[in-house]
Amino acid sequence: MKYYIIAGEASGDLHGSNLIKALKKEDTSAEIRCWGGDLMQQAGGELAKHYKDMAFMGFLEVLMNIPTIFKNISYCKKDIQDFNPDVVIFIDFSGFNLRIAKWAKQNGFKTNYYISPQIWASREGRISKIKRDIDNMYVILPFEKDFYEKKHGYPVQFVGHPLIDAIENTPLQDNETFRKENDLEPVKPIIALLPGSRKQEVQKMLEIMLSVKKDFPDYQFVIAGAPSLPDEFYAPFLKGDKVEYVSNKTYTLLKHSHAALVTSGTATLETALFEVPQVVCYKGNWISYQIAKRIITLDYISLVNLIMKREVVKELIQNDLTTANLKNELSKIAEGSERKRMLSDYVLLKEKLGGKGASQMAARLIVKNV
């Protein structure tokens, strides 16, 4: 069969690539066209557009890029029509995907959603669009099944979290090789800095993350470079005090890290699955933050805390993200009882997420339901 998959950011590209591999096992003659990134292309998808051309962050940036967004929507509709797939598969990226889903459903295409829009976090009213436009929904967080079925009477399938597969399927260098190849000190414990994947976000986060480096001389700070950003973008942050940088090796970096400072998002869950104690950081554009604060209904911003329904990792948000607070929280997880408590909670987190095989289960259901 023919499959058209739409993902709009780095995490969607990762999960989309594993879904493509799984679809090709379930349907050996599968033809797949996609919006995504390098990973989806390498997995065998024919790339219609790269997510780098669509990654607009925050309300202001979206407003400034409305003409581009509408051009992308028009192109996507025409491309789907030309490809004429048996099913259109949406991965997260709700602002764009729900618009396309409405059109696709109206034009007789089968619509499947893998990795739900986070309507449990904000704008819950979008459930009416999902009920109207999505034939099958596959969710990856345990609380989403109750949210859809018990609260809204919309049946969904919980397939487990694909990060478990992604981590297991990624080849990782051993500690000695990794440190040697990246000019890292051979013994000094690593504090990983995961500042996000978009330029605005990375610039803002790295400035504050690096402000505590002088207070931790016994550790080496290593920046995880995002695949969506060129090496030269990080150059200004590597001047002065010795700060290291690795490009597109986040999983290997986490594997060998002692602690981490992480911008909110999927990375908080990835860090937990690698059993690395972390402090979650977020500081957005003031206007965007004020708008978000009024429409987001959650008690937490990190997936770790949302899944556990309590504070497992410390979240420093907006005005709370200061050098003094960051120093204090990083000190707590570098050594001592807080570190042990967090590692213990990570074990419970893994149990809640279910086992491996999310991508394969989703692929099996997609093929079956077409």
Contacts in CASP RR format, 6 or more apart in sequence:
PFRMAT RR
TARGET T0000
AUTHOR 0000-0000-0000
METHOD contacts of the structure
MODEL  1
MKYYIIAGEASGDLHGSNLIKALKKEDTSAEIRCWGGDLMQQAGGELAKH
YKDMAFMGFLEVLMNIPTIFKNISYCKKDIQDFNPDVVIFIDFSGFNLRI
AKWAKQNGFKTNYYISPQIWASREGRISKIKRDIDNMYVILPFEKDFYEK
KHGYPVQFVGHPLIDAIENTPLQDNETFRKENDLEPVKPIIALLPGSRKQ
EVQKMLEIMLSVKKDFPDYQFVIAGAPSLPDEFYAPFLKGDKVEYVSNKT
YTLLKHSHAALVTSGTATLETALFEVPQVVCYKGNWISYQIAKRIITLDY
ISLVNLIMKREVVKELIQNDLTTANLKNELSKIAEGSERKRMLSDYVLLK
EKLGGKGASQMAARLIVKNV
1 27 0 8 1.000
1 29 0 8 1.000
1 30 0 8 1.000
1 31 0 8 1.000
1 85 0 8 1.000
1 86 0 8 1.000
1 87 0 8 1.000
1 367 0 8 1.000
1 370 0 8 1.000
2 30 0 8 1.000
2 31 0 8 1.000
2 32 0 8 1.000
2 33 0 8 1.000
2 83 0 8 1.000
2 84 0 8 1.000
2 85 0 8 1.000
2 86 0 8 1.000
3 23 0 8 1.000
3 30 0 8 1.000
3 31 0 8 1.000
3 32 0 8 1.000
3 33 0 8 1.000
3 85 0 8 1.000
3 86 0 8 1.000
3 87 0 8 1.000
3 89 0 8 1.000
3 366 0 8 1.000
4 32 0 8 1.000
4 33 0 8 1.000
4 34 0 8 1.000
4 79 0 8 1.000
4 80 0 8 1.000
4 83 0 8 1.000
4 85 0 8 1.000
4 87 0 8 1.000
4 88 0 8 1.000
4 89 0 8 1.000
5 16 0 8 1.000
5 19 0 8 1.000
5 20 0 8 1.000
5 32 0 8 1.000
5 33 0 8 1.000
5 34 0 8 1.000
5 35 0 8 1.000
5 36 0 8 1.000
5 40 0 8 1.000
5 45 0 8 1.000
5 88 0 8 1.000
5 89 0 8 1.000
5 90 0 8 1.000
5 91 0 8 1.000
6 34 0 8 1.000
6 35 0 8 1.000
6 36 0 8 1.000
6 76 0 8 1.000
6 88 0 8 1.000
6 89 0 8 1.000
6 90 0 8 1.000
6 91 0 8 1.000
6 93 0 8 1.000
6 96 0 8 1.000
6 97 0 8 1.000
6 100 0 8 1.000
7 13 0 8 1.000
7 15 0 8 1.000
7 16 0 8 1.000
7 34 0 8 1.000
7 35 0 8 1.000
7 36 0 8 1.000
7 37 0 8 1.000
7 40 0 8 1.000
7 51 0 8 1.000
7 91 0 8 1.000
7 92 0 8 1.000
7 93 0 8 1.000
8 35 0 8 1.000
8 36 0 8 1.000
8 51 0 8 1.000
8 54 0 8 1.000
8 55 0 8 1.000
8 91 0 8 1.000
8 92 0 8 1.000
8 93 0 8 1.000
8 96 0 8 1.000
9 51 0 8 1.000
9 54 0 8 1.000
9 55 0 8 1.000
9 92 0 8 1.000
9 93 0 8 1.000
9 197 0 8 1.000
10 51 0 8 1.000
10 197 0 8 1.000
10 226 0 8 1.000
10 227 0 8 1.000
10 228 0 8 1.000
11 92 0 8 1.000
11 265 0 8 1.000
11 266 0 8 1.000
12 36 0 8 1.000
12 51 0 8 1.000
12 91 0 8 1.000
12 92 0 8 1.000
12 93 0 8 1.000
12 115 0 8 1.000
13 36 0 8 1.000
13 37 0 8 1.000
13 38 0 8 1.000
13 39 0 8 1.000
13 40 0 8 1.000
13 51 0 8 1.000
14 39 0 8 1.000
14 162 0 8 1.000
14 166 0 8 1.000
15 91 0 8 1.000
15 114 0 8 1.000
15 115 0 8 1.000
15 162 0 8 1.000
15 163 0 8 1.000
15 166 0 8 1.000
15 359 0 8 1.000
16 34 0 8 1.000
16 36 0 8 1.000
16 39 0 8 1.000
16 40 0 8 1.000
16 43 0 8 1.000
16 91 0 8 1.000
16 114 0 8 1.000
17 39 0 8 1.000
17 40 0 8 1.000
17 42 0 8 1.000
17 43 0 8 1.000
18 43 0 8 1.000
18 162 0 8 1.000
18 165 0 8 1.000
18 166 0 8 1.000
18 169 0 8 1.000
18 359 0 8 1.000
19 89 0 8 1.000
19 91 0 8 1.000
19 114 0 8 1.000
19 162 0 8 1.000
19 359 0 8 1.000
19 362 0 8 1.000
19 363 0 8 1.000
20 32 0 8 1.000
20 34 0 8 1.000
20 40 0 8 1.000
20 43 0 8 1.000
20 44 0 8 1.000
20 45 0 8 1.000
21 43 0 8 1.000
21 359 0 8 1.000
22 359 0 8 1.000
22 360 0 8 1.000
22 362 0 8 1.000
22 363 0 8 1.000
22 364 0 8 1.000
23 30 0 8 1.000
23 32 0 8 1.000
23 363 0 8 1.000
23 366 0 8 1.000
23 367 0 8 1.000
24 30 0 8 1.000
24 32 0 8 1.000
24 43 0 8 1.000
24 44 0 8 1.000
25 360 0 8 1.000
25 363 0 8 1.000
26 360 0 8 1.000
26 363 0 8 1.000
26 364 0 8 1.000
26 366 0 8 1.000
26 367 0 8 1.000
27 367 0 8 1.000
31 46 0 8 1.000
32 44 0 8 1.000
32 45 0 8 1.000
32 46 0 8 1.000
33 45 0 8 1.000
33 46 0 8 1.000
33 48 0 8 1.000
33 79 0 8 1.000
33 83 0 8 1.000
33 85 0 8 1.000
34 40 0 8 1.000
34 41 0 8 1.000
34 45 0 8 1.000
34 46 0 8 1.000
34 47 0 8 1.000
34 48 0 8 1.000
35 47 0 8 1.000
35 48 0 8 1.000
35 49 0 8 1.000
35 50 0 8 1.000
35 51 0 8 1.000
35 54 0 8 1.000
35 76 0 8 1.000
36 47 0 8 1.000
36 49 0 8 1.000
36 50 0 8 1.000
36 51 0 8 1.000
37 47 0 8 1.000
37 50 0 8 1.000
37 51 0 8 1.000
37 52 0 8 1.000
38 50 0 8 1.000
38 227 0 8 1.000
40 47 0 8 1.000
41 47 0 8 1.000
48 76 0 8 1.000
48 79 0 8 1.000
49 72 0 8 1.000
49 75 0 8 1.000
49 76 0 8 1.000
51 228 0 8 1.000
52 228 0 8 1.000
53 68 0 8 1.000
53 72 0 8 1.000
54 69 0 8 1.000
54 72 0 8 1.000
54 96 0 8 1.000
55 197 0 8 1.000
55 198 0 8 1.000
55 228 0 8 1.000
56 62 0 8 1.000
56 64 0 8 1.000
56 65 0 8 1.000
56 69 0 8 1.000
57 198 0 8 1.000
57 200 0 8 1.000
57 201 0 8 1.000
58 284 0 8 1.000
58 285 0 8 1.000
58 288 0 8 1.000
59 285 0 8 1.000
59 287 0 8 1.000
59 288 0 8 1.000
59 291 0 8 1.000
59 292 0 8 1.000
60 285 0 8 1.000
60 287 0 8 1.000
60 288 0 8 1.000
61 200 0 8 1.000
62 69 0 8 1.000
69 96 0 8 1.000
72 96 0 8 1.000
73 96 0 8 1.000
73 99 0 8 1.000
73 100 0 8 1.000
76 96 0 8 1.000
76 100 0 8 1.000
77 100 0 8 1.000
77 103 0 8 1.000
80 88 0 8 1.000
80 100 0 8 1.000
80 104 0 8 1.000
80 109 0 8 1.000
81 107 0 8 1.000
85 109 0 8 1.000
86 110 0 8 1.000
86 370 0 8 1.000
87 109 0 8 1.000
87 110 0 8 1.000
87 111 0 8 1.000
87 112 0 8 1.000
87 366 0 8 1.000
87 370 0 8 1.000
88 100 0 8 1.000
88 101 0 8 1.000
88 104 0 8 1.000
88 109 0 8 1.000
88 110 0 8 1.000
88 111 0 8 1.000
88 112 0 8 1.000
89 112 0 8 1.000
89 113 0 8 1.000
89 114 0 8 1.000
89 366 0 8 1.000
90 97 0 8 1.000
90 98 0 8 1.000
90 100 0 8 1.000
90 101 0 8 1.000
90 111 0 8 1.000
90 112 0 8 1.000
90 113 0 8 1.000
90 114 0 8 1.000
90 134 0 8 1.000
91 97 0 8 1.000
91 113 0 8 1.000
91 114 0 8 1.000
91 115 0 8 1.000
92 115 0 8 1.000
92 116 0 8 1.000
92 117 0 8 1.000
94 117 0 8 1.000
94 118 0 8 1.000
94 119 0 8 1.000
94 126 0 8 1.000
95 117 0 8 1.000
97 113 0 8 1.000
97 117 0 8 1.000
98 117 0 8 1.000
98 126 0 8 1.000
98 129 0 8 1.000
98 130 0 8 1.000
98 133 0 8 1.000
101 111 0 8 1.000
101 113 0 8 1.000
101 129 0 8 1.000
101 133 0 8 1.000
101 134 0 8 1.000
102 129 0 8 1.000
102 132 0 8 1.000
102 133 0 8 1.000
104 111 0 8 1.000
104 133 0 8 1.000
105 111 0 8 1.000
105 132 0 8 1.000
105 133 0 8 1.000
105 134 0 8 1.000
105 135 0 8 1.000
110 135 0 8 1.000
110 369 0 8 1.000
110 370 0 8 1.000
111 133 0 8 1.000
111 134 0 8 1.000
111 135 0 8 1.000
111 136 0 8 1.000
112 134 0 8 1.000
112 135 0 8 1.000
112 136 0 8 1.000
112 137 0 8 1.000
112 138 0 8 1.000
112 366 0 8 1.000
112 369 0 8 1.000
113 130 0 8 1.000
113 134 0 8 1.000
113 136 0 8 1.000
113 137 0 8 1.000
113 138 0 8 1.000
114 138 0 8 1.000
114 362 0 8 1.000
114 366 0 8 1.000
115 138 0 8 1.000
115 139 0 8 1.000
115 140 0 8 1.000
115 162 0 8 1.000
116 137 0 8 1.000
116 139 0 8 1.000
116 140 0 8 1.000
116 141 0 8 1.000
116 144 0 8 1.000
116 148 0 8 1.000
116 156 0 8 1.000
117 126 0 8 1.000
117 130 0 8 1.000
119 125 0 8 1.000
119 126 0 8 1.000
119 127 0 8 1.000
119 130 0 8 1.000
120 143 0 8 1.000
120 144 0 8 1.000
120 147 0 8 1.000
120 298 0 8 1.000
121 296 0 8 1.000
121 297 0 8 1.000
121 298 0 8 1.000
122 292 0 8 1.000
122 295 0 8 1.000
122 296 0 8 1.000
122 297 0 8 1.000
122 298 0 8 1.000
123 295 0 8 1.000
124 297 0 8 1.000
127 148 0 8 1.000
127 152 0 8 1.000
127 154 0 8 1.000
130 137 0 8 1.000
130 154 0 8 1.000
131 152 0 8 1.000
131 154 0 8 1.000
135 369 0 8 1.000
136 157 0 8 1.000
136 365 0 8 1.000
136 366 0 8 1.000
136 369 0 8 1.000
137 148 0 8 1.000
137 154 0 8 1.000
137 156 0 8 1.000
137 157 0 8 1.000
138 156 0 8 1.000
138 157 0 8 1.000
138 158 0 8 1.000
138 159 0 8 1.000
138 361 0 8 1.000
138 362 0 8 1.000
138 365 0 8 1.000
138 366 0 8 1.000
139 145 0 8 1.000
139 148 0 8 1.000
139 156 0 8 1.000
139 157 0 8 1.000
139 158 0 8 1.000
139 159 0 8 1.000
140 158 0 8 1.000
140 159 0 8 1.000
140 160 0 8 1.000
140 161 0 8 1.000
140 162 0 8 1.000
140 358 0 8 1.000
141 161 0 8 1.000
141 303 0 8 1.000
141 306 0 8 1.000
141 307 0 8 1.000
142 158 0 8 1.000
142 160 0 8 1.000
142 307 0 8 1.000
142 352 0 8 1.000
142 353 0 8 1.000
142 354 0 8 1.000
143 306 0 8 1.000
143 307 0 8 1.000
143 309 0 8 1.000
144 156 0 8 1.000
144 158 0 8 1.000
145 156 0 8 1.000
145 158 0 8 1.000
148 154 0 8 1.000
148 155 0 8 1.000
148 156 0 8 1.000
149 155 0 8 1.000
149 156 0 8 1.000
157 361 0 8 1.000
157 362 0 8 1.000
157 365 0 8 1.000
159 357 0 8 1.000
159 358 0 8 1.000
159 361 0 8 1.000
159 362 0 8 1.000
159 365 0 8 1.000
160 353 0 8 1.000
160 354 0 8 1.000
160 355 0 8 1.000
160 357 0 8 1.000
160 358 0 8 1.000
160 361 0 8 1.000
161 269 0 8 1.000
161 353 0 8 1.000
161 354 0 8 1.000
161 358 0 8 1.000
162 357 0 8 1.000
162 358 0 8 1.000
162 359 0 8 1.000
162 362 0 8 1.000
163 266 0 8 1.000
163 269 0 8 1.000
163 270 0 8 1.000
163 273 0 8 1.000
164 273 0 8 1.000
164 350 0 8 1.000
164 353 0 8 1.000
164 354 0 8 1.000
164 355 0 8 1.000
164 356 0 8 1.000
164 357 0 8 1.000
164 358 0 8 1.000
165 356 0 8 1.000
165 357 0 8 1.000
165 358 0 8 1.000
165 359 0 8 1.000
165 360 0 8 1.000
167 251 0 8 1.000
167 270 0 8 1.000
167 273 0 8 1.000
167 274 0 8 1.000
168 356 0 8 1.000
170 251 0 8 1.000
172 251 0 8 1.000
172 252 0 8 1.000
172 255 0 8 1.000
173 181 0 8 1.000
173 249 0 8 1.000
173 252 0 8 1.000
175 255 0 8 1.000
175 256 0 8 1.000
176 186 0 8 1.000
178 184 0 8 1.000
178 249 0 8 1.000
178 252 0 8 1.000
178 253 0 8 1.000
178 255 0 8 1.000
178 256 0 8 1.000
179 185 0 8 1.000
179 186 0 8 1.000
179 256 0 8 1.000
180 186 0 8 1.000
182 222 0 8 1.000
182 244 0 8 1.000
182 246 0 8 1.000
182 249 0 8 1.000
183 244 0 8 1.000
184 190 0 8 1.000
184 220 0 8 1.000
184 222 0 8 1.000
184 244 0 8 1.000
185 220 0 8 1.000
188 218 0 8 1.000
188 219 0 8 1.000
188 220 0 8 1.000
189 218 0 8 1.000
189 219 0 8 1.000
189 220 0 8 1.000
189 257 0 8 1.000
189 258 0 8 1.000
189 259 0 8 1.000
190 219 0 8 1.000
190 220 0 8 1.000
190 221 0 8 1.000
190 222 0 8 1.000
190 253 0 8 1.000
190 256 0 8 1.000
190 257 0 8 1.000
190 258 0 8 1.000
191 216 0 8 1.000
191 219 0 8 1.000
191 220 0 8 1.000
191 221 0 8 1.000
191 222 0 8 1.000
191 257 0 8 1.000
191 258 0 8 1.000
191 259 0 8 1.000
191 260 0 8 1.000
191 261 0 8 1.000
191 330 0 8 1.000
191 334 0 8 1.000
192 222 0 8 1.000
192 224 0 8 1.000
192 253 0 8 1.000
192 254 0 8 1.000
192 257 0 8 1.000
192 259 0 8 1.000
192 260 0 8 1.000
192 261 0 8 1.000
192 262 0 8 1.000
192 271 0 8 1.000
192 276 0 8 1.000
193 205 0 8 1.000
193 206 0 8 1.000
193 209 0 8 1.000
193 210 0 8 1.000
193 221 0 8 1.000
193 222 0 8 1.000
193 223 0 8 1.000
193 224 0 8 1.000
193 260 0 8 1.000
193 261 0 8 1.000
194 224 0 8 1.000
194 250 0 8 1.000
194 260 0 8 1.000
194 261 0 8 1.000
194 262 0 8 1.000
194 263 0 8 1.000
194 267 0 8 1.000
194 271 0 8 1.000
195 201 0 8 1.000
195 202 0 8 1.000
195 205 0 8 1.000
195 206 0 8 1.000
195 209 0 8 1.000
195 223 0 8 1.000
195 224 0 8 1.000
195 263 0 8 1.000
196 202 0 8 1.000
196 205 0 8 1.000
196 226 0 8 1.000
196 263 0 8 1.000
196 267 0 8 1.000
197 226 0 8 1.000
197 227 0 8 1.000
197 228 0 8 1.000
197 229 0 8 1.000
198 228 0 8 1.000
199 229 0 8 1.000
199 233 0 8 1.000
200 285 0 8 1.000
201 263 0 8 1.000
201 284 0 8 1.000
202 226 0 8 1.000
202 229 0 8 1.000
202 233 0 8 1.000
204 283 0 8 1.000
204 284 0 8 1.000
205 263 0 8 1.000
205 281 0 8 1.000
205 283 0 8 1.000
206 223 0 8 1.000
206 237 0 8 1.000
208 281 0 8 1.000
208 283 0 8 1.000
208 321 0 8 1.000
208 322 0 8 1.000
208 323 0 8 1.000
208 326 0 8 1.000
209 221 0 8 1.000
209 261 0 8 1.000
209 281 0 8 1.000
209 326 0 8 1.000
210 221 0 8 1.000
210 237 0 8 1.000
210 241 0 8 1.000
210 243 0 8 1.000
211 323 0 8 1.000
211 326 0 8 1.000
212 323 0 8 1.000
212 326 0 8 1.000
212 327 0 8 1.000
212 330 0 8 1.000
213 221 0 8 1.000
213 241 0 8 1.000
213 243 0 8 1.000
214 241 0 8 1.000
215 327 0 8 1.000
216 330 0 8 1.000
216 334 0 8 1.000
219 258 0 8 1.000
219 259 0 8 1.000
219 334 0 8 1.000
220 242 0 8 1.000
220 244 0 8 1.000
221 243 0 8 1.000
221 244 0 8 1.000
222 243 0 8 1.000
222 244 0 8 1.000
222 245 0 8 1.000
222 246 0 8 1.000
222 253 0 8 1.000
222 257 0 8 1.000
223 234 0 8 1.000
223 237 0 8 1.000
223 238 0 8 1.000
223 243 0 8 1.000
223 244 0 8 1.000
223 245 0 8 1.000
223 246 0 8 1.000
224 246 0 8 1.000
224 249 0 8 1.000
224 250 0 8 1.000
224 253 0 8 1.000
224 254 0 8 1.000
225 234 0 8 1.000
225 245 0 8 1.000
225 246 0 8 1.000
225 247 0 8 1.000
225 248 0 8 1.000
225 250 0 8 1.000
226 248 0 8 1.000
227 247 0 8 1.000
227 248 0 8 1.000
231 245 0 8 1.000
231 247 0 8 1.000
234 245 0 8 1.000
237 243 0 8 1.000
237 245 0 8 1.000
238 244 0 8 1.000
238 245 0 8 1.000
246 252 0 8 1.000
246 253 0 8 1.000
250 267 0 8 1.000
250 270 0 8 1.000
251 270 0 8 1.000
251 274 0 8 1.000
254 260 0 8 1.000
254 270 0 8 1.000
254 271 0 8 1.000
254 274 0 8 1.000
254 276 0 8 1.000
255 274 0 8 1.000
257 274 0 8 1.000
257 276 0 8 1.000
258 276 0 8 1.000
258 277 0 8 1.000
258 334 0 8 1.000
259 276 0 8 1.000
259 277 0 8 1.000
259 278 0 8 1.000
259 279 0 8 1.000
259 330 0 8 1.000
259 333 0 8 1.000
259 334 0 8 1.000
259 339 0 8 1.000
260 271 0 8 1.000
260 276 0 8 1.000
260 277 0 8 1.000
260 278 0 8 1.000
260 279 0 8 1.000
261 278 0 8 1.000
261 279 0 8 1.000
261 281 0 8 1.000
261 326 0 8 1.000
261 330 0 8 1.000
262 268 0 8 1.000
262 271 0 8 1.000
262 278 0 8 1.000
262 279 0 8 1.000
262 280 0 8 1.000
262 281 0 8 1.000
263 280 0 8 1.000
263 281 0 8 1.000
263 282 0 8 1.000
264 280 0 8 1.000
264 281 0 8 1.000
264 282 0 8 1.000
264 301 0 8 1.000
264 302 0 8 1.000
264 315 0 8 1.000
265 301 0 8 1.000
265 302 0 8 1.000
265 303 0 8 1.000
266 303 0 8 1.000
268 278 0 8 1.000
268 280 0 8 1.000
268 302 0 8 1.000
268 303 0 8 1.000
268 304 0 8 1.000
268 313 0 8 1.000
269 302 0 8 1.000
269 303 0 8 1.000
269 304 0 8 1.000
269 307 0 8 1.000
271 278 0 8 1.000
272 278 0 8 1.000
272 304 0 8 1.000
272 312 0 8 1.000
272 313 0 8 1.000
272 346 0 8 1.000
272 349 0 8 1.000
273 346 0 8 1.000
273 349 0 8 1.000
273 350 0 8 1.000
275 343 0 8 1.000
275 346 0 8 1.000
277 313 0 8 1.000
277 333 0 8 1.000
277 334 0 8 1.000
277 338 0 8 1.000
277 339 0 8 1.000
277 342 0 8 1.000
277 343 0 8 1.000
278 313 0 8 1.000
278 333 0 8 1.000
278 342 0 8 1.000
279 313 0 8 1.000
279 314 0 8 1.000
279 316 0 8 1.000
279 326 0 8 1.000
279 329 0 8 1.000
279 330 0 8 1.000
279 333 0 8 1.000
280 301 0 8 1.000
280 302 0 8 1.000
280 304 0 8 1.000
280 313 0 8 1.000
280 314 0 8 1.000
280 315 0 8 1.000
280 316 0 8 1.000
281 316 0 8 1.000
281 321 0 8 1.000
281 326 0 8 1.000
282 301 0 8 1.000
282 315 0 8 1.000
282 316 0 8 1.000
282 317 0 8 1.000
282 318 0 8 1.000
282 321 0 8 1.000
283 289 0 8 1.000
283 317 0 8 1.000
283 318 0 8 1.000
283 321 0 8 1.000
284 318 0 8 1.000
289 318 0 8 1.000
298 306 0 8 1.000
299 305 0 8 1.000
300 306 0 8 1.000
300 311 0 8 1.000
300 315 0 8 1.000
301 315 0 8 1.000
301 317 0 8 1.000
302 313 0 8 1.000
302 315 0 8 1.000
304 312 0 8 1.000
304 313 0 8 1.000
304 349 0 8 1.000
305 311 0 8 1.000
305 312 0 8 1.000
305 313 0 8 1.000
305 315 0 8 1.000
307 349 0 8 1.000
307 352 0 8 1.000
307 353 0 8 1.000
308 345 0 8 1.000
308 348 0 8 1.000
308 349 0 8 1.000
308 352 0 8 1.000
312 342 0 8 1.000
312 345 0 8 1.000
312 346 0 8 1.000
312 349 0 8 1.000
313 342 0 8 1.000
314 329 0 8 1.000
314 332 0 8 1.000
316 322 0 8 1.000
316 325 0 8 1.000
316 326 0 8 1.000
316 329 0 8 1.000
332 338 0 8 1.000
332 339 0 8 1.000
333 339 0 8 1.000
333 342 0 8 1.000
END
